[in-house]
Amino acid sequence: MTKSTVKIYNCETNETIERDMTKEELQQVEIDKTADDLKRQAKESKAIAKASAEAKLAALGLTAEEAKLLLS
């Protein structure tokens, strides 16, 4: 497994420092990845639910606009 590193560039001295991530930084990276995965899954779930609802309406011969009118 490769180690994750952090690069810090100092513009004043034109110096670049490269170091291994700390334990806390690695944990934050994992938290961020998990949050991104959960957001992606939620977005996909919403898209699937929308497609399912549209398919059910189509089976009834209705458009989304017509269904809104019926339910209002």
C-alpha angles and dihedrals in degrees: 000000000000120000119242115238138198122219119204119190121198109203094194095057097025087231126144121204120195120191141160117267117259121242090257092051091050090050091051091051089054091047091050092049091050092049091050091050091050092049091049092049092049091051091049091048091053091049091050092048091050092049090048092051092048091050091051091050091048090052087056091047094247134126123220090253092053091049091052090052091050093049097045 
